[in-house]
Amino acid sequence: MQPQPSLTIKTRRLEHSAELLRVALLRQTGILPSRAYFAGSNHLATERRETPRMDMTWITARIALGGGIWNQENMAAVARTGVSHIIDMQIEFDDTPLAEPHGIEVLWNPTDDDFQSKPPELFQRGVDFALNALEDENARVFVHCAAGVHRAAMMSLAILCAQGWEIGDAMQTIMARRPVVDFADVYVESVERFLQQQVKAAD
């Protein structure tokens, strides 16, 4: 019996996520540079979109999206870019101890990359943190998970939309600047529910 299409798609996504996490963990050791990370994901990244030794993509002038930081050397690289605030979507690792010596504020918003619906409260925490940070014109926000493919992407999408972007335009911009991003339908739907709740709260 052939597997159901939906199950096949979900299995492939999970396999893809596992491979990206494996590559991200290799990058943690310094064995694999940023170029190889993107090449391993069948995508190319231009030099101007990468921070040396750290997997970061600037979506706007003040919001970056990327993979895990993992160690002090990578955190120092993040600090050198002018990042003042981090939204850490990893359930696997809390950046707070690494960020403290650099005076970077961290919101640890642990999220499982399980392709399940996410509650509005998850997005509210990240959006409030980011918007409060960006009130300072010198602030820069880095949103990341382990591989910068699913969890950080959906949070970045919520932040851009909370700033007034149309969801389609925000998705296209994120994917154009970071092609490795994969917007799973269930995550986009979760962002849409969050935005609908915001609209109701404003009425």
C-alpha positions in Angstrom: 0.0 0.0 0.0 1.3 3.4 -1.0 1.7 5.9 1.9 -0.7 8.8 2.2 0.6 11.9 0.4 0.3 14.0 3.5 2.3 11.5 5.5 4.9 11.3 2.8 5.3 15.1 2.7 5.5 15.3 6.5 8.1 12.6 6.6 10.2 14.4 3.9 10.0 17.6 5.9 11.1 15.9 9.1 14.0 14.2 7.2 14.9 17.6 5.8 14.8 19.2 9.2 17.0 16.5 10.7 19.6 17.0 8.0 19.6 20.7 8.5 20.0 20.2 12.3 22.9 17.8 11.6 24.6 20.3 9.4 24.0 23.0 12.0 25.6 20.9 14.7 28.6 20.4 12.5 28.8 24.2 12.1 28.9 24.4 15.9 32.2 22.7 15.9 33.6 24.9 13.3 34.1 22.0 10.9 31.5 23.3 8.4 31.6 26.9 7.3 28.5 28.9 6.3 29.0 28.3 2.5 28.9 24.6 3.1 25.8 24.9 5.2 23.8 26.5 2.4 25.3 24.2 -0.2 24.3 21.2 1.9 20.8 22.5 1.8 20.9 22.8 -2.0 20.9 26.6 -1.8 23.5 29.3 -2.3 24.0 32.3 -0.1 25.9 35.4 -1.3 28.8 36.6 0.8 27.0 39.9 1.6 24.2 38.0 3.3 26.5 36.0 5.6 28.2 36.9 8.8 31.6 35.2 8.9 31.6 32.0 11.1 27.9 32.7 12.0 24.8 31.7 10.1 22.9 35.0 9.9 20.8 36.5 7.1 19.6 40.1 7.3 16.0 40.2 6.3 15.7 44.0 7.0 18.4 46.4 8.1 17.6 45.6 11.7 16.1 42.1 11.8 18.3 39.0 11.1 17.2 35.4 10.8 19.5 32.4 11.2 20.7 29.2 12.9 22.0 28.3 16.3 24.8 30.2 18.0 25.9 27.4 20.3 29.3 28.8 21.5 31.1 31.9 22.7 33.0 32.5 19.4 29.7 32.6 17.4 28.1 34.9 20.0 31.0 37.2 19.7 30.5 37.3 15.9 26.8 38.1 16.5 27.7 40.9 18.8 30.1 42.4 16.2 27.2 42.8 13.8 25.5 45.2 16.3 22.8 42.8 17.5 21.4 44.0 20.8 18.6 41.5 21.2 18.1 37.8 20.4 15.0 35.8 20.1 16.1 32.2 20.7 13.4 29.8 19.4 15.4 26.7 20.2 14.1 24.2 22.6 17.5 22.7 22.6 19.7 25.5 23.9 19.3 28.7 25.9 21.6 31.5 24.6 21.4 33.6 27.8 24.7 32.7 29.4 26.6 33.2 26.2 24.9 36.6 25.6 25.5 38.1 29.0 29.2 39.1 28.6 28.2 41.0 25.4 25.2 42.9 27.0 22.8 41.3 24.6 19.3 40.8 25.8 17.8 37.3 25.1 14.3 36.1 24.9 14.4 32.3 25.2 11.1 31.2 23.6 11.6 27.4 23.4 9.6 25.9 20.6 9.5 22.3 19.3 9.8 22.0 15.5 7.1 19.3 15.4 4.9 20.6 12.6 2.1 21.2 15.0 0.0 24.3 15.4 1.6 27.0 17.7 -0.4 29.1 20.1 -0.8 32.9 19.7 1.0 33.4 23.0 4.2 32.0 21.6 4.2 34.7 18.9 3.0 37.4 21.3 6.1 37.0 23.4 8.5 37.3 20.5 6.6 40.2 18.8 6.4 42.2 22.1 10.1 41.6 22.7 11.1 42.6 19.2 8.9 45.7 18.9 10.0 46.9 22.3 13.6 46.5 21.3 13.2 48.2 18.0 11.8 51.3 19.6 15.5 52.1 20.1 16.8 53.2 16.7 20.2 51.6 17.4 18.7 48.1 18.3 19.1 45.1 16.0 17.3 41.8 16.6 18.5 38.3 15.7 15.8 35.7 15.5 17.1 32.1 15.4 16.5 28.4 16.0 18.8 25.5 15.3 19.0 25.8 11.5 17.0 28.9 10.7 14.5 27.1 8.5 11.2 26.7 10.4 10.8 28.1 13.9 12.9 31.3 13.4 11.3 31.9 10.0 7.7 31.8 11.4 8.6 34.1 14.3 10.3 36.5 11.8 7.2 36.4 9.7 5.0 37.3 12.7 7.3 40.2 13.6 7.3 41.7 10.1 3.5 41.4 9.9 3.1 43.0 13.3 5.2 45.9 11.8 2.6 46.3 9.1 3.8 44.0 6.3 1.3 42.0 4.3 1.9 38.3 5.0 2.5 37.3 1.4 5.1 40.1 0.9 6.8 39.2 4.2 7.1 35.6 3.2 8.4 36.4 -0.3 11.0 38.8 1.2 12.2 36.3 3.8 12.5 33.5 1.2 14.2 35.7 -1.3 16.9 36.7 1.2 17.2 33.3 2.9 16.2 30.6 0.3 16.8 27.8 2.8 13.6 28.9 4.7 10.7 26.4 4.5 7.3 27.9 5.5 5.3 24.8 6.6 1.6 25.4 6.1 0.8 24.7 9.8 3.3 27.3 10.9 1.9 30.0 8.5 -1.6 29.2 9.6 -0.4 29.6 13.2 1.0 33.1 12.4 -2.3 34.0 10.6 -4.3 33.0 13.8 -2.0 35.2 15.9 -2.5 38.1 13.5 -6.3 37.6 13.6 -6.2 37.7 17.3 -4.3 40.9 17.3 -6.9 42.5 15.0 -9.7 41.4 17.3 -7.9 42.8 20.4 -7.4 46.1 18.6 -11.2 46.4 17.8 
